[in-house]
Amino acid sequence: MAKTCRGVRGAITVEQNAPEDILSGTRELLQALIAANGIVVEDVASVFLSASPDLTAEFPALAVRELGWLETAVLCTHEMQVPHGLERCVRVLLHWNTERTLGEIEHVYLKGAVKLRPDRAPKGK
């Protein structure tokens, strides 16, 4: 079967607008996506990260680099600021070349971000 570029989504909330909170939360999210899907860096086309407007202490993309993804295209932005938006949230859209079908991809929502997609809550939670 040929590989197709698929989107893999996830999100996590962090405790504070502090560099280590943003970086550790982003690493936790990416590691959960990797583990859930068997993702290897060579198959990742790009990573798009967004942070809620209240997260300004560090770029979430730095966590991607700290994982060793030095050749991967990575972009950060801020989420739209809406009254009912989730605070202290990092989101990811990972473009992944894979043979998996859409239904076989595991999207990961952790901590307070589970409320964004309760249907994607970690199993057993």
N, C-alpha and C positions, 0 to 999 in steps of 0.2 A: 504494500500500500504506500502511496506517495505521501510525503509530509505536506501539511497545510498549515498556514499561519493562523493560530487561534488566540483569542484573548483569554487571559486568566486574571480574574479579579480577586481583590481582597482588601481588607481594611482592619485597622487596629486603633484603639485609643491609647493615649499615653497619659501619665499622671500629671506632668507639669511641662511648661514651655521651657525646657532645659535641654541643652545639647545631648547629654547622655540618655535622657528619656526618649527623645526623638530618635536617636540612633539605635538604642537597644530595642525599642518598639518596632522600628522598621526592619531591623535584622530578624527579630522574632517572626514577623509577618512573612518575610521572604523565605526564611528557613522552613516555615510551616507550608508555604506553597511548594517549595522544592520537595519536601518530604511527601506531601500528599500526591504529587504528580510525577515524581521521578525526573524532575527537570534538570538538565545539564546546561551549563552556560553556553556551550557551542550551539545549542538549538534556540537560544533566546535572541530574537531580532531586535527588541528594544524594551525599555522599561519606562513607563510614564507614572510618575508619582505626584500626588497632590497632598497638600496639608490644609487643614482648616485655617482660616485667617488668624487665629490666635496662636499658631505655632510659627515662631519667627527666629528661634534661637539657633537653628542649624538646618542645613539642607538635608532632607531625607536621602538624597542621592549619595551622600557620603557613605551611608551604610552599605549601599550596593558596591561601591568601590572597596570598602573594607572587607567584603566577602570575596574579593579578588576578581570581580567582573570588570576588568580594566578596559577591555575592548568593546564592551556592550554600550550601545547608544542609550543614554539615560537623560530624562528631562524632568524637572520639578516645576510645579506651579502651585498657586493657591486655589482652593475651592471657592465657589461663589459664596458670598456672604448673604445668607438668608436667615430670617428670624428663627426658624425651626431647625437650623443646621446642627449637626453633631459637633460638639466642642472637642478640642485636642485630638483630632482624628487624622491619621495618615492613611491614604488610599493608594492602591497600586493597580495599574493595568499593565500586565506583562504580555508582550507579543511573543508567542512561542511556536516554533515550527515542530509539529508533532504529527504522528499517525493517529492519535486519539480522535474520537468523534466528540462533538459538542457535549453529548451526554456523559462522556467518560471523564471530563475535566472536573477537578475538585477546586471550587472557589473557596476561599478561607476568610472568615470574618471572626475576629478575636476581641475579647474583652467587651467594652461598651459598644463596639462597632457591630456586635451581633444584632442590635436593634435595627440596623440598616437592612439586614437580610436574615431574619430569624430562621428562614428555611435553610440557610447555609451555616447554622451554628455547628460548632464542633460536635461530633457524635459523642453521646454519653454526657452531655452538659445539660 
